[in-house]
Amino acid sequence: MTSQVQPLELVDKCVGSRIWVIMKGDREFSGTLLGFDDYVNIVLEDVTEFGYDGNSTKLSKILLNGNNICMLIPGGEGPAAAQS
């Protein structure tokens, strides 16, 4: 019988590793997942923020509101890495 993995369990397994976050708006973030809560508000460090205009910004740490997160991609390095 196959074991089922709940969504929050999968996110918990990603703590300490790189994750790519796609937001509902026009931004994407790639960084190391430090932690999250039951609402999937997440804290990232060593972050790169990507805009759809092609610009990127480096940030040391950021808190993202879970209501605005569209997709989480474990191990993702952002849109530039996905296109290569």
Beta strands, then each sheet from edge to edge (+ up, - down):
strand 1: 18-23
strand 2: 27-36
strand 3: 42-51
strand 4: 56-64
strand 5: 69-74
sheet 1: 4+ 3- 2+ 1- 5+
end
